[in-house]
Amino acid sequence: MPKMKTKKSAAKRYSFTGTGKVKYKKQNLRHILTKKSSKRKRNLRRPGILDTANTAVIKKRLLPYG
């Protein structure tokens, strides 16, 4: 059976933590930043953690060797 291909777009968006959770960069921090509060921008800097239901899909289909 041939190797599965990694979806490269997913590989650029998601990464795994040491415990196997899926980490991603939060949205809404690219432009029009003047109207957003400092607290909101600060919280958007931290990585987001994907919930367990979607983690299984990412691991199985998009990043099989991640």
N, C-alpha and C positions, 0 to 999 in steps of 0.2 A: 504494500500500500504506500502511495507517495506521501511525502511530508505535506502537512497543512501549511498554507501561506498565512502569514501574519497580515492583518489589515493595517497598512502603514499609517492611514489617517488616525486610527485608534491608538497606535503605538505612540504617535506624537501627542495625543491628548491625555492619555492615562498612563499611570505608573503604579507599581505595587509597593506597599509598605512591607516591612519585615514580617509582619504577622499575616500577610496575605490579603489585606484590604486594598481596595482600589482608590487611588488618590487622583484628583484632577484640579485644574486651575479654574477658579470661579469666574463667571462672566461679569459684565458691566463695569470693567475697570479700564476701558480702552480710550474713550473720548467722552466729551461733555461731563467733565469731572467737577466743574465749578459749582454746579447746583447740588452735588452730592455732599453729604456731611462727612466730616473727617472720620467719625466713628464708623460710618458705613464703608468708606474706602479702606480703613484699617482692617475691618473684618473681612473684606473681599480679598485682602492680600493672603490670608491663610488658605492652605489647600483644603478643598472639600473632600469628604469621604463618601464614597458611593454606598448606597444601602445594599444589603445582602442579596436581595432578589435580583438586582441588576448586576451584581458582582459575578454571579454564576454565568450570565450571558457573556460578559466581557471575557472571562477566562476561557470559556468553552469555544466561542465562535470567533471572537475578534483577536484575542491574544493567546493562542493555544500554547505557546512556549514561554509565556511571561511569568 
